[in-house]
């Protein structure tokens, strides 16, 4: 899941991005409203965390602009303003939720998970593919009941394949979806992570080609029909 954090407080943005990354989200940071708009124009996001008081374009105006342009990702407003009128203004602008600073991190994470679930309402809470199970709420993956000790990138790759189990992804698409803009690797990096993920799955008893290579197209979970 990819989240855009639009926040001009550098310390808060860094701390929140680290907390989100620890929970296996891909996070991009924009430090003003104009940059937030530019990020959305070039990349699809599953959720936006949007500060109200921003340079260049404030959060209310940006939220309205996004909704007028038919961007439908959940928007969670993050602000120090705590009056009823401020909350009404944010929600009327198109925000889905309104969290007041200072906030409880665990509550914020629970709200994020709730909005992401609503955005993926057609998907089960626990993803399954044959003997594979992945729980996005606990960030745990198992094969045949055995816990898989995955790196964050391996977990994200497996989650991508399980959320789109009938789709083939090439290396460029995997990079675009799972790496933030401030960590652009070479496409060979994807091959390295796929190899390591296959080894861990095989060690747990999975077939060597559970993640199969479709030559000339990319990678996908092996189809059994």
Secondary structure, DSSP 8 states (H G I E B T S, - for coil): -EEEEE-S-HHHHHHHHHHHHHTT-EEEEESSHHHHHHHHHHS--SEEEEESS-SSS-HHHHHHHHHHTT--SEEEEEES--SHHHHHHHHHTT-SEEEESS--HHHHHHHHHHHHHHHTTTS-SEEEETTEEEETTTTEEEETTEE----HHHHHHHHHHHHTTT--B-HHHHHHHHS-TT----THHHHHHHHHHHHHHHHTT--TTSEEEETTTEEEE----
